[in-house]
Amino acid sequence: MATLSRRPRDGERGVTAVELAILMPIILAVALLIVQVALWFHGRQVAEAAAQEGARVARSAPIDSGDWEGVATTKATDIVRAIGPRLLDNATATTSEKDPDERFVTVTGSAVQVIPLLPPLAFTITATAGGPVECFRPDNGGEDCQ
C-alpha cells in the first residue's frame, strides 16, 4: 500500500518558512488596507450625517435670523462628537450661502490613519449638505415668510 505523505528532500527543507516570510508582509498590508478603507467609509458617513443635521438646523432658521451660522456649526460638531469623535480628526464645520435663501453646511476632517506610510491628505473627508430655507406662508395667501 502506498503512503500519501512523503519526506521532504534535503534541498526542500525550510521552503514553507521562506514562502511564509515572503507572503506575510503582503497579506498584512492587504488586511491593513481593508481596515483603512473601512475606517474612511465610516468617517465619511459620520461627516455626511453631521453636515445633514447642521443643514437641517440652518434651513429651519428664519431668513432674517442672524445667528444661524453659529447654531448650525455647533450642531454639526456636536453630531461628530456624539457619533464618532475618534473617527474624524480635526473635524470642522463651516457654513455658506449661495443665495439669500439657500444655506449649506460643510464638514471637513481626516479619517483615522492605520497605515503610517500613506500621505495624510489621502484620507481627507469633506461632506456638504444644504438647500433652500424653509419658508412657512401665512394662511391668508400672503407671500411673506414667517
N, CA, C and O atoms as a GROMACS GRO file, in nm:
protein
  584
    1MET      N    1   0.083  -0.116   0.000
    1MET     CA    2   0.000   0.000   0.000
    1MET      C    3   0.090   0.124   0.000
    1MET      O    4   0.188   0.131   0.074
    2ALA      N    5   0.056   0.220  -0.081
    2ALA     CA    6   0.138   0.340  -0.095
    2ALA      C    7   0.101   0.442   0.012
    2ALA      O    8  -0.015   0.455   0.048
    3THR      N    9   0.199   0.511   0.059
    3THR     CA   10   0.178   0.616   0.159
    3THR      C   11   0.166   0.751   0.088
    3THR      O   12   0.241   0.780  -0.005
    4LEU      N   13   0.070   0.831   0.134
    4LEU     CA   14   0.048   0.961   0.070
    4LEU      C   15   0.149   1.066   0.114
    4LEU      O   16   0.181   1.157   0.039
    5SER      N   17   0.199   1.053   0.234
    5SER     CA   18   0.295   1.153   0.281
    5SER      C   19   0.434   1.114   0.236
    5SER      O   20   0.470   0.996   0.231
    6ARG      N   21   0.511   1.216   0.204
    6ARG     CA   22   0.648   1.189   0.164
    6ARG      C   23   0.739   1.280   0.244
    6ARG      O   24   0.699   1.388   0.288
    7ARG      N   25   0.858   1.237   0.261
    7ARG     CA   26   0.956   1.316   0.333
    7ARG      C   27   1.018   1.418   0.239
    7ARG      O   28   1.049   1.386   0.125
    8PRO      N   29   1.036   1.540   0.288
    8PRO     CA   30   1.098   1.639   0.201
    8PRO      C   31   1.242   1.603   0.172
    8PRO      O   32   1.313   1.546   0.255
    9ARG      N   33   1.282   1.637   0.053
    9ARG     CA   34   1.422   1.613   0.017
    9ARG      C   35   1.509   1.713   0.090
    9ARG      O   36   1.459   1.811   0.145
   10ASP      N   37   1.634   1.690   0.090
   10ASP     CA   38   1.726   1.779   0.162
   10ASP      C   39   1.722   1.920   0.105
   10ASP      O   40   1.738   2.016   0.180
   11GLY      N   41   1.702   1.937  -0.025
   11GLY     CA   42   1.701   2.070  -0.087
   11GLY      C   43   1.571   2.146  -0.064
   11GLY      O   44   1.565   2.266  -0.091
   12GLU      N   45   1.467   2.079  -0.015
   12GLU     CA   46   1.337   2.144   0.004
   12GLU      C   47   1.309   2.179   0.150
   12GLU      O   48   1.201   2.231   0.180
   13ARG      N   49   1.399   2.152   0.238
   13ARG     CA   50   1.375   2.182   0.379
   13ARG      C   51   1.371   2.333   0.401
   13ARG      O   52   1.458   2.405   0.353
   14GLY      N   53   1.270   2.381   0.475
   14GLY     CA   54   1.258   2.523   0.507
   14GLY      C   55   1.191   2.606   0.400
   14GLY      O   56   1.182   2.728   0.413
   15VAL      N   57   1.143   2.543   0.292
   15VAL     CA   58   1.079   2.618   0.185
   15VAL      C   59   0.950   2.682   0.234
   15VAL      O   60   0.920   2.795   0.196
   16THR      N   61   0.875   2.613   0.314
   16THR     CA   62   0.749   2.667   0.364
   16THR      C   63   0.773   2.791   0.449
   16THR      O   64   0.698   2.888   0.439
   17ALA      N   65   0.874   2.790   0.531
   17ALA     CA   66   0.905   2.906   0.615
   17ALA      C   67   0.947   3.026   0.530
   17ALA      O   68   0.910   3.139   0.561
   18VAL      N   69   1.021   3.003   0.424
   18VAL     CA   70   1.063   3.111   0.336
   18VAL      C   71   0.942   3.167   0.260
   18VAL      O   72   0.928   3.289   0.246
   19GLU      N   73   0.855   3.079   0.211
   19GLU     CA   74   0.735   3.126   0.142
   19GLU      C   75   0.647   3.209   0.235
   19GLU      O   76   0.593   3.312   0.194
   20LEU      N   77   0.632   3.165   0.359
   20LEU     CA   78   0.553   3.239   0.455
   20LEU      C   79   0.618   3.374   0.487
   20LEU      O   80   0.548   3.474   0.501
   21ALA      N   81   0.748   3.378   0.496
   21ALA     CA   82   0.819   3.504   0.524
   21ALA      C   83   0.805   3.602   0.408
   21ALA      O   84   0.807   3.723   0.429
   22ILE      N   85   0.792   3.553   0.288
   22ILE     CA   86   0.774   3.640   0.171
   22ILE      C   87   0.630   3.688   0.161
   22ILE      O   88   0.605   3.805   0.131
   23LEU      N   89   0.534   3.599   0.186
   23LEU     CA   90   0.394   3.633   0.169
   23LEU      C   91   0.333   3.710   0.287
   23LEU      O   92   0.236   3.784   0.267
   24MET      N   93   0.386   3.695   0.406
   24MET     CA   94   0.323   3.756   0.524
   24MET      C   95   0.316   3.908   0.517
   24MET      O   96   0.210   3.962   0.550
   25PRO      N   97   0.419   3.980   0.476
   25PRO     CA   98   0.404   4.126   0.465
   25PRO      C   99   0.297   4.169   0.364
   25PRO      O  100   0.230   4.270   0.385
   26ILE      N  101   0.281   4.094   0.258
   26ILE     CA  102   0.179   4.126   0.158
   26ILE      C  103   0.040   4.103   0.217
   26ILE      O  104  -0.050   4.186   0.199
   27ILE      N  105   0.021   3.993   0.286
   27ILE     CA  106  -0.108   3.963   0.348
   27ILE      C  107  -0.141   4.066   0.455
   27ILE      O  108  -0.255   4.110   0.465
   28LEU      N  109  -0.043   4.106   0.534
   28LEU     CA  110  -0.064   4.206   0.638
   28LEU      C  111  -0.098   4.342   0.577
   28LEU      O  112  -0.185   4.413   0.628
   29ALA      N  113  -0.030   4.380   0.468
   29ALA     CA  114  -0.059   4.508   0.402
   29ALA      C  115  -0.200   4.510   0.345
   29ALA      O  116  -0.269   4.611   0.355
   30VAL      N  117  -0.245   4.400   0.286
   30VAL     CA  118  -0.381   4.393   0.232
   30VAL      C  119  -0.484   4.402   0.345
   30VAL      O  120  -0.585   4.469   0.330
   31ALA      N  121  -0.458   4.335   0.456
   31ALA     CA  122  -0.552   4.341   0.569
   31ALA      C  123  -0.560   4.482   0.626
   31ALA      O  124  -0.669   4.530   0.657
   32LEU      N  125  -0.445   4.550   0.640
   32LEU     CA  126  -0.447   4.688   0.690
   32LEU      C  127  -0.513   4.783   0.592
   32LEU      O  128  -0.579   4.878   0.633
   33LEU      N  129  -0.496   4.759   0.463
   33LEU     CA  130  -0.561   4.843   0.363
   33LEU      C  131  -0.714   4.827   0.369
   33LEU      O  132  -0.786   4.925   0.353
   34ILE      N  133  -0.761   4.707   0.392
   34ILE     CA  134  -0.905   4.684   0.406
   34ILE      C  135  -0.959   4.758   0.529
   34ILE      O  136  -1.066   4.819   0.522
   35VAL      N  137  -0.887   4.752   0.640
   35VAL     CA  138  -0.928   4.824   0.761
   35VAL      C  139  -0.926   4.974   0.736
   35VAL      O  140  -1.016   5.046   0.782
   36GLN      N  141  -0.824   5.024   0.665
   36GLN     CA  142  -0.815   5.167   0.637
   36GLN      C  143  -0.931   5.216   0.551
   36GLN      O  144  -0.988   5.322   0.578
   37VAL      N  145  -0.967   5.141   0.450
   37VAL     CA  146  -1.079   5.178   0.364
   37VAL      C  147  -1.210   5.176   0.443
   37VAL      O  148  -1.295   5.263   0.425
   38ALA      N  149  -1.226   5.078   0.530
   38ALA     CA  150  -1.348   5.071   0.613
   38ALA      C  151  -1.357   5.192   0.707
   38ALA      O  152  -1.465   5.248   0.724
   39LEU      N  153  -1.246   5.232   0.767
   39LEU     CA  154  -1.247   5.350   0.854
   39LEU      C  155  -1.274   5.477   0.775
   39LEU      O  156  -1.340   5.568   0.826
   40TRP      N  157  -1.224   5.485   0.652
   40TRP     CA  158  -1.250   5.602   0.568
   40TRP      C  159  -1.399   5.610   0.533
   40TRP      O  160  -1.459   5.718   0.542
   41PHE      N  161  -1.459   5.498   0.494
   41PHE     CA  162  -1.601   5.497   0.462
   41PHE      C  163  -1.686   5.533   0.584
   41PHE      O  164  -1.782   5.608   0.572
   42HIS      N  165  -1.650   5.481   0.700
   42HIS     CA  166  -1.727   5.512   0.820
   42HIS      C  167  -1.711   5.659   0.858
   42HIS      O  168  -1.808   5.723   0.899
   43GLY      N  169  -1.592   5.713   0.846
   43GLY     CA  170  -1.570   5.855   0.871
   43GLY      C  171  -1.649   5.942   0.774
   43GLY      O  172  -1.699   6.048   0.812
   44ARG      N  173  -1.660   5.898   0.651
   44ARG     CA  174  -1.740   5.971   0.552
   44ARG      C  175  -1.888   5.971   0.590
   44ARG      O  176  -1.956   6.072   0.573
   45GLN      N  177  -1.937   5.860   0.642
   45GLN     CA  178  -2.076   5.853   0.686
   45GLN      C  179  -2.102   5.947   0.805
   45GLN      O  180  -2.206   6.012   0.813
   46VAL      N  181  -2.006   5.954   0.896
   46VAL     CA  182  -2.018   6.045   1.010
   46VAL      C  183  -2.020   6.190   0.962
   46VAL      O  184  -2.101   6.269   1.010
   47ALA      N  185  -1.932   6.224   0.869
   47ALA     CA  186  -1.928   6.361   0.816
   47ALA      C  187  -2.057   6.397   0.744
   47ALA      O  188  -2.108   6.508   0.758
   48GLU      N  189  -2.111   6.304   0.666
   48GLU     CA  190  -2.237   6.330   0.596
   48GLU      C  191  -2.353   6.348   0.694
   48GLU      O  192  -2.437   6.436   0.674
   49ALA      N  193  -2.359   6.267   0.797
   49ALA     CA  194  -2.466   6.280   0.896
   49ALA      C  195  -2.456   6.413   0.969
   49ALA      O  196  -2.557   6.478   0.993
   50ALA      N  197  -2.335   6.454   1.005
   50ALA     CA  198  -2.317   6.582   1.074
   50ALA      C  199  -2.353   6.699   0.983
   50ALA      O  200  -2.417   6.794   1.027
   51ALA      N  201  -2.313   6.692   0.856
   51ALA     CA  202  -2.347   6.800   0.763
   51ALA      C  203  -2.498   6.808   0.741
   51ALA      O  204  -2.552   6.918   0.732
   52GLN      N  205  -2.564   6.694   0.733
   52GLN     CA  206  -2.709   6.695   0.713
   52GLN      C  207  -2.782   6.753   0.834
   52GLN      O  208  -2.879   6.827   0.818
   53GLU      N  209  -2.737   6.720   0.954
   53GLU     CA  210  -2.801   6.775   1.074
   53GLU      C  211  -2.776   6.925   1.085
   53GLU      O  212  -2.866   7.000   1.121
   54GLY      N  213  -2.654   6.968   1.055
   54GLY     CA  214  -2.625   7.111   1.057
   54GLY      C  215  -2.706   7.186   0.952
   54GLY      O  216  -2.755   7.296   0.979
   55ALA      N  217  -2.722   7.127   0.834
   55ALA     CA  218  -2.801   7.190   0.729
   55ALA      C  219  -2.949   7.194   0.766
   55ALA      O  220  -3.018   7.290   0.732
   56ARG      N  221  -2.997   7.092   0.834
   56ARG     CA  222  -3.137   7.093   0.878
   56ARG      C  223  -3.162   7.209   0.972
   56ARG      O  224  -3.265   7.276   0.962
   57VAL      N  225  -3.070   7.233   1.065
   57VAL     CA  226  -3.083   7.345   1.158
   57VAL      C  227  -3.072   7.477   1.084
   57VAL      O  228  -3.148   7.570   1.111
   58ALA      N  229  -2.979   7.487   0.989
   58ALA     CA  230  -2.959   7.611   0.914
   58ALA      C  231  -3.080   7.644   0.827
   58ALA      O  232  -3.120   7.760   0.817
   59ARG      N  233  -3.138   7.543   0.766
   59ARG     CA  234  -3.253   7.565   0.678
   59ARG      C  235  -3.380   7.599   0.754
   59ARG      O  236  -3.468   7.666   0.700
   60SER      N  237  -3.392   7.553   0.878
   60SER     CA  238  -3.515   7.578   0.954
   60SER      C  239  -3.512   7.713   1.026
   60SER      O  240  -3.615   7.757   1.076
   61ALA      N  241  -3.395   7.779   1.032
   61ALA     CA  242  -3.388   7.911   1.094
   61ALA      C  243  -3.449   8.014   0.999
   61ALA      O  244  -3.436   8.000   0.877
   62PRO      N  245  -3.516   8.116   1.051
   62PRO     CA  246  -3.576   8.217   0.963
   62PRO      C  247  -3.471   8.288   0.878
   62PRO      O  248  -3.353   8.292   0.913
   63ILE      N  249  -3.516   8.344   0.765
   63ILE     CA  250  -3.424   8.411   0.673
   63ILE      C  251  -3.356   8.529   0.741
   63ILE      O  252  -3.237   8.553   0.717
   64ASP      N  253  -3.427   8.603   0.825
   64ASP     CA  254  -3.368   8.720   0.890
   64ASP      C  255  -3.294   8.685   1.019
   64ASP      O  256  -3.252   8.774   1.092
   65SER      N  257  -3.277   8.556   1.046
   65SER     CA  258  -3.205   8.514   1.166
   65SER      C  259  -3.056   8.544   1.149
   65SER      O  260  -2.997   8.511   1.046
   66GLY      N  261  -2.997   8.607   1.247
   66GLY     CA  262  -2.857   8.647   1.236
   66GLY      C  263  -2.759   8.544   1.285
   66GLY      O  264  -2.643   8.547   1.246
   67ASP      N  265  -2.802   8.451   1.370
   67ASP     CA  266  -2.707   8.357   1.430
   67ASP      C  267  -2.725   8.214   1.380
   67ASP      O  268  -2.692   8.120   1.452
   68TRP      N  269  -2.776   8.196   1.261
   68TRP     CA  270  -2.796   8.060   1.212
   68TRP      C  271  -2.663   7.989   1.187
   68TRP      O  272  -2.655   7.867   1.198
   69GLU      N  273  -2.557   8.066   1.152
   69GLU     CA  274  -2.427   8.003   1.126
   69GLU      C  275  -2.371   7.935   1.251
   69GLU      O  276  -2.325   7.821   1.245
   70GLY      N  277  -2.377   8.007   1.363
   70GLY     CA  278  -2.323   7.951   1.487
   70GLY      C  279  -2.401   7.830   1.535
   70GLY      O  280  -2.343   7.732   1.581
   71VAL      N  281  -2.533   7.837   1.523
   71VAL     CA  282  -2.617   7.725   1.567
   71VAL      C  283  -2.592   7.603   1.478
   71VAL      O  284  -2.584   7.491   1.528
   72ALA      N  285  -2.580   7.625   1.347
   72ALA     CA  286  -2.561   7.513   1.254
   72ALA      C  287  -2.424   7.447   1.273
   72ALA      O  288  -2.415   7.325   1.273
   73THR      N  289  -2.318   7.526   1.289
   73THR     CA  290  -2.185   7.467   1.308
   73THR      C  291  -2.175   7.397   1.442
   73THR      O  292  -2.109   7.294   1.454
   74THR      N  293  -2.240   7.452   1.545
   74THR     CA  294  -2.241   7.385   1.675
   74THR      C  295  -2.312   7.251   1.667
   74THR      O  296  -2.264   7.152   1.723
   75LYS      N  297  -2.425   7.247   1.598
   75LYS     CA  298  -2.498   7.121   1.583
   75LYS      C  299  -2.415   7.018   1.507
   75LYS      O  300  -2.411   6.901   1.546
   76ALA      N  301  -2.348   7.061   1.399
   76ALA     CA  302  -2.268   6.967   1.320
   76ALA      C  303  -2.150   6.912   1.401
   76ALA      O  304  -2.123   6.793   1.396
   77THR      N  305  -2.081   6.998   1.474
   77THR     CA  306  -1.968   6.949   1.555
   77THR      C  307  -2.016   6.863   1.671
   77THR      O  308  -1.946   6.769   1.711
   78ASP      N  309  -2.134   6.893   1.726
   78ASP     CA  310  -2.190   6.807   1.832
   78ASP      C  311  -2.221   6.667   1.778
   78ASP      O  312  -2.200   6.568   1.847
   79ILE      N  313  -2.271   6.661   1.655
   79ILE     CA  314  -2.300   6.530   1.595
   79ILE      C  315  -2.172   6.451   1.573
   79ILE      O  316  -2.168   6.331   1.597
   80VAL      N  317  -2.066   6.518   1.527
   80VAL     CA  318  -1.938   6.449   1.508
   80VAL      C  319  -1.888   6.395   1.642
   80VAL      O  320  -1.841   6.282   1.649
   81ARG      N  321  -1.897   6.476   1.746
   81ARG     CA  322  -1.852   6.431   1.878
   81ARG      C  323  -1.938   6.317   1.932
   81ARG      O  324  -1.888   6.229   2.003
   82ALA      N  325  -2.067   6.318   1.900
   82ALA     CA  326  -2.157   6.214   1.953
   82ALA      C  327  -2.142   6.083   1.878
   82ALA      O  328  -2.138   5.976   1.940
   83ILE      N  329  -2.132   6.088   1.745
   83ILE     CA  330  -2.128   5.965   1.666
   83ILE      C  331  -1.988   5.906   1.659
   83ILE      O  332  -1.969   5.788   1.689
   84GLY      N  333  -1.891   5.986   1.622
   84GLY     CA  334  -1.757   5.932   1.601
   84GLY      C  335  -1.648   6.031   1.635
   84GLY      O  336  -1.583   6.083   1.544
   85PRO      N  337  -1.626   6.058   1.764
   85PRO     CA  338  -1.526   6.158   1.800
   85PRO      C  339  -1.384   6.117   1.760
   85PRO      O  340  -1.298   6.203   1.741
   86ARG      N  341  -1.359   5.989   1.748
   86ARG     CA  342  -1.225   5.944   1.712
   86ARG      C  343  -1.214   5.904   1.565
   86ARG      O  344  -1.106   5.869   1.519
   87LEU      N  345  -1.324   5.909   1.493
   87LEU     CA  346  -1.322   5.871   1.352
   87LEU      C  347  -1.282   5.986   1.261
   87LEU      O  348  -1.223   5.963   1.155
   88LEU      N  349  -1.312   6.108   1.301
   88LEU     CA  350  -1.274   6.226   1.223
   88LEU      C  351  -1.181   6.312   1.307
   88LEU      O  352  -1.224   6.375   1.404
   89ASP      N  353  -1.054   6.315   1.270
   89ASP     CA  354  -0.959   6.400   1.339
   89ASP      C  355  -0.971   6.542   1.284
   89ASP      O  356  -0.992   6.561   1.164
   90ASN      N  357  -0.958   6.640   1.372
   90ASN     CA  358  -0.962   6.782   1.334
   90ASN      C  359  -1.088   6.816   1.254
   90ASN      O  360  -1.079   6.885   1.153
   91ALA      N  361  -1.201   6.769   1.298
   91ALA     CA  362  -1.326   6.794   1.226
   91ALA      C  363  -1.370   6.939   1.248
   91ALA      O  364  -1.372   6.989   1.360
   92THR      N  365  -1.404   7.006   1.138
   92THR     CA  366  -1.452   7.143   1.143
   92THR      C  367  -1.580   7.152   1.060
   92THR      O  368  -1.599   7.078   0.964
   93ALA      N  369  -1.666   7.245   1.100
   93ALA     CA  370  -1.789   7.269   1.026
   93ALA      C  371  -1.792   7.415   0.983
   93ALA      O  372  -1.764   7.505   1.063
   94THR      N  373  -1.827   7.438   0.857
   94THR     CA  374  -1.838   7.574   0.806
   94THR      C  375  -1.973   7.589   0.737
   94THR      O  376  -2.034   7.492   0.692
   95THR      N  377  -2.019   7.713   0.730
   95THR     CA  378  -2.147   7.741   0.666
   95THR      C  379  -2.125   7.829   0.544
   95THR      O  380  -2.024   7.899   0.534
   96SER      N  381  -2.221   7.825   0.453
   96SER     CA  382  -2.214   7.911   0.334
   96SER      C  383  -2.356   7.934   0.282
   96SER      O  384  -2.448   7.858   0.312
   97GLU      N  385  -2.369   8.041   0.204
   97GLU     CA  386  -2.496   8.075   0.140
   97GLU      C  387  -2.470   8.094  -0.008
   97GLU      O  388  -2.377   8.165  -0.047
   98LYS      N  389  -2.551   8.031  -0.092
   98LYS     CA  390  -2.540   8.056  -0.236
   98LYS      C  391  -2.629   8.172  -0.276
   98LYS      O  392  -2.588   8.260  -0.351
   99ASP      N  393  -2.748   8.171  -0.228
   99ASP     CA  394  -2.843   8.281  -0.244
   99ASP      C  395  -2.888   8.317  -0.103
   99ASP      O  396  -2.857   8.244  -0.009
  100PRO      N  397  -2.960   8.427  -0.087
  100PRO     CA  398  -3.008   8.458   0.048
  100PRO      C  399  -3.100   8.351   0.105
  100PRO      O  400  -3.120   8.344   0.226
  101ASP      N  401  -3.157   8.268   0.019
  101ASP     CA  402  -3.250   8.168   0.070
  101ASP      C  403  -3.198   8.024   0.055
  101ASP      O  404  -3.277   7.930   0.063
  102GLU      N  405  -3.067   8.006   0.035
  102GLU     CA  406  -3.008   7.872   0.031
  102GLU      C  407  -2.889   7.868   0.126
  102GLU      O  408  -2.799   7.951   0.119
  103ARG      N  409  -2.891   7.771   0.215
  103ARG     CA  410  -2.786   7.758   0.317
  103ARG      C  411  -2.725   7.619   0.312
  103ARG      O  412  -2.794   7.520   0.289
  104PHE      N  413  -2.593   7.614   0.333
  104PHE     CA  414  -2.519   7.488   0.326
  104PHE      C  415  -2.424   7.477   0.445
  104PHE      O  416  -2.375   7.578   0.496
  105VAL      N  417  -2.400   7.354   0.487
  105VAL     CA  418  -2.303   7.325   0.593
  105VAL      C  419  -2.204   7.223   0.538
  105VAL      O  420  -2.243   7.122   0.480
  106THR      N  421  -2.075   7.251   0.557
  106THR     CA  422  -1.969   7.161   0.511
  106THR      C  423  -1.890   7.113   0.632
  106THR      O  424  -1.845   7.193   0.713
  107VAL      N  425  -1.873   6.983   0.643
  107VAL     CA  426  -1.794   6.922   0.750
  107VAL      C  427  -1.669   6.863   0.687
  107VAL      O  428  -1.676   6.785   0.592
  108THR      N  429  -1.554   6.902   0.741
  108THR     CA  430  -1.426   6.854   0.689
  108THR      C  431  -1.346   6.795   0.804
  108THR      O  432  -1.345   6.847   0.915
  109GLY      N  433  -1.278   6.685   0.775
  109GLY     CA  434  -1.192   6.621   0.873
  109GLY      C  435  -1.104   6.519   0.804
  109GLY      O  436  -1.109   6.505   0.681
  110SER      N  437  -1.026   6.448   0.881
  110SER     CA  438  -0.942   6.343   0.823
  110SER      C  439  -0.970   6.212   0.895
  110SER      O  440  -0.987   6.208   1.017
  111ALA      N  441  -0.975   6.106   0.817
  111ALA     CA  442  -1.003   5.974   0.873
  111ALA      C  443  -0.884   5.925   0.954
  111ALA      O  444  -0.770   5.968   0.934
  112VAL      N  445  -0.911   5.834   1.046
  112VAL     CA  446  -0.805   5.774   1.124
  112VAL      C  447  -0.710   5.700   1.030
  112VAL      O  448  -0.753   5.628   0.941
  113GLN      N  449  -0.582   5.720   1.052
  113GLN     CA  450  -0.482   5.660   0.963
  113GLN      C  451  -0.422   5.536   1.029
  113GLN      O  452  -0.358   5.544   1.133
  114VAL      N  453  -0.444   5.422   0.966
  114VAL     CA  454  -0.393   5.296   1.016
  114VAL      C  455  -0.257   5.265   0.953
  114VAL      O  456  -0.167   5.214   1.020
  115ILE      N  457  -0.243   5.295   0.825
  115ILE     CA  458  -0.119   5.269   0.753
  115ILE      C  459  -0.034   5.396   0.759
  115ILE      O  460  -0.070   5.496   0.698
  116PRO      N  461   0.078   5.393   0.831
  116PRO     CA  462   0.153   5.517   0.853
  116PRO      C  463   0.230   5.568   0.730
  116PRO      O  464   0.268   5.685   0.729
  117LEU      N  465   0.252   5.488   0.632
  117LEU     CA  466   0.334   5.532   0.518
  117LEU      C  467   0.254   5.608   0.413
  117LEU      O  468   0.314   5.671   0.325
  118LEU      N  469   0.122   5.604   0.419
  118LEU     CA  470   0.041   5.673   0.320
  118LEU      C  471   0.028   5.820   0.357
  118LEU      O  472   0.029   5.855   0.475
  119PRO      N  473   0.018   5.908   0.257
  119PRO     CA  474   0.006   6.051   0.288
  119PRO      C  475  -0.125   6.084   0.356
  119PRO      O  476  -0.229   6.028   0.319
  120PRO      N  477  -0.124   6.174   0.456
  120PRO     CA  478  -0.248   6.204   0.528
  120PRO      C  479  -0.354   6.272   0.442
  120PRO      O  480  -0.473   6.262   0.472
  121LEU      N  481  -0.316   6.340   0.336
  121LEU     CA  482  -0.413   6.405   0.250
  121LEU      C  483  -0.501   6.305   0.178
  121LEU      O  484  -0.610   6.340   0.131
  122ALA      N  485  -0.457   6.182   0.168
  122ALA     CA  486  -0.536   6.080   0.100
  122ALA      C  487  -0.662   6.045   0.178
  122ALA      O  488  -0.754   5.986   0.122
  123PHE      N  489  -0.668   6.080   0.306
  123PHE     CA  490  -0.780   6.042   0.390
  123PHE      C  491  -0.861   6.163   0.436
  123PHE      O  492  -0.931   6.155   0.537
  124THR      N  493  -0.853   6.274   0.365
  124THR     CA  494  -0.933   6.391   0.396
  124THR      C  495  -1.077   6.368   0.352
  124THR      O  496  -1.102   6.323   0.240
  125ILE      N  497  -1.170   6.398   0.440
  125ILE     CA  498  -1.312   6.376   0.414
  125ILE      C  499  -1.382   6.511   0.416
  125ILE      O  500  -1.364   6.590   0.509
  126THR      N  501  -1.463   6.537   0.314
  126THR     CA  502  -1.544   6.658   0.308
  126THR      C  503  -1.685   6.620   0.268
  126THR      O  504  -1.706   6.551   0.168
  127ALA      N  505  -1.782   6.665   0.346
  127ALA     CA  506  -1.924   6.638   0.316
  127ALA      C  507  -2.000   6.769   0.326
  127ALA      O  508  -1.984   6.844   0.422
  128THR      N  509  -2.085   6.796   0.226
  128THR     CA  510  -2.165   6.918   0.223
  128THR      C  511  -2.312   6.881   0.209
  128THR      O  512  -2.348   6.793   0.131
  129ALA      N  513  -2.395   6.949   0.285
  129ALA     CA  514  -2.540   6.930   0.277
  129ALA      C  515  -2.607   7.066   0.291
  129ALA      O  516  -2.553   7.156   0.355
  130GLY      N  517  -2.723   7.079   0.232
  130GLY     CA  518  -2.796   7.205   0.243
  130GLY      C  519  -2.911   7.212   0.146
  130GLY      O  520  -2.949   7.112   0.084
  131GLY      N  521  -2.966   7.331   0.132
  131GLY     CA  522  -3.077   7.351   0.043
  131GLY      C  523  -3.147   7.481   0.074
  131GLY      O  524  -3.093   7.565   0.147
  132PRO      N  525  -3.267   7.500   0.020
  132PRO     CA  526  -3.339   7.624   0.043
  132PRO      C  527  -3.390   7.636   0.187
  132PRO      O  528  -3.419   7.537   0.253
  133VAL      N  529  -3.399   7.760   0.232
  133VAL     CA  530  -3.452   7.787   0.365
  133VAL      C  531  -3.601   7.756   0.365
  133VAL      O  532  -3.672   7.791   0.271
  134GLU      N  533  -3.646   7.690   0.470
  134GLU     CA  534  -3.788   7.656   0.479
  134GLU      C  535  -3.867   7.783   0.503
  134GLU      O  536  -3.834   7.863   0.591
  135CYS      N  537  -3.969   7.801   0.425
  135CYS     CA  538  -4.049   7.923   0.431
  135CYS      C  539  -4.194   7.884   0.457
  135CYS      O  540  -4.254   7.811   0.378
  136PHE      N  541  -4.249   7.931   0.566
  136PHE     CA  542  -4.387   7.900   0.602
  136PHE      C  543  -4.475   8.019   0.564
  136PHE      O  544  -4.460   8.128   0.620
  137ARG      N  545  -4.564   7.999   0.473
  137ARG     CA  546  -4.652   8.106   0.423
  137ARG      C  547  -4.777   8.115   0.512
  137ARG      O  548  -4.828   8.013   0.559
  138PRO      N  549  -4.824   8.236   0.534
  138PRO     CA  550  -4.946   8.251   0.615
  138PRO      C  551  -5.068   8.200   0.541
  138PRO      O  552  -5.069   8.192   0.418
  139ASP      N  553  -5.172   8.164   0.617
  139ASP     CA  554  -5.294   8.110   0.559
  139ASP      C  555  -5.374   8.213   0.479
  139ASP      O  556  -5.460   8.175   0.400
  140ASN      N  557  -5.348   8.341   0.500
  140ASN     CA  558  -5.426   8.442   0.433
  140ASN      C  559  -5.382   8.466   0.287
  140ASN      O  560  -5.432   8.558   0.222
  141GLY      N  561  -5.290   8.384   0.238
  141GLY     CA  562  -5.247   8.396   0.099
  141GLY      C  563  -5.134   8.494   0.078
  141GLY      O  564  -5.098   8.523  -0.036
  142GLY      N  565  -5.076   8.545   0.183
  142GLY     CA  566  -4.964   8.639   0.172
  142GLY      C  567  -4.838   8.569   0.121
  142GLY      O  568  -4.825   8.447   0.132
  143GLU      N  569  -4.747   8.646   0.068
  143GLU     CA  570  -4.625   8.591   0.010
  143GLU      C  571  -4.508   8.597   0.109
  143GLU      O  572  -4.403   8.538   0.082
  144ASP      N  573  -4.523   8.664   0.222
  144ASP     CA  574  -4.414   8.680   0.315
  144ASP      C  575  -4.391   8.552   0.394
  144ASP      O  576  -4.486   8.483   0.432
  145CYS      N  577  -4.266   8.523   0.418
  145CYS     CA  578  -4.231   8.407   0.501
  145CYS      C  579  -4.243   8.445   0.648
  145CYS      O  580  -4.221   8.560   0.686
  146GLN      N  581  -4.276   8.348   0.728
  146GLN     CA  582  -4.283   8.373   0.872
  146GLN      C  583  -4.168   8.302   0.940
  146GLN      O  584  -4.155   8.310   1.062
   0.00000   0.00000   0.00000
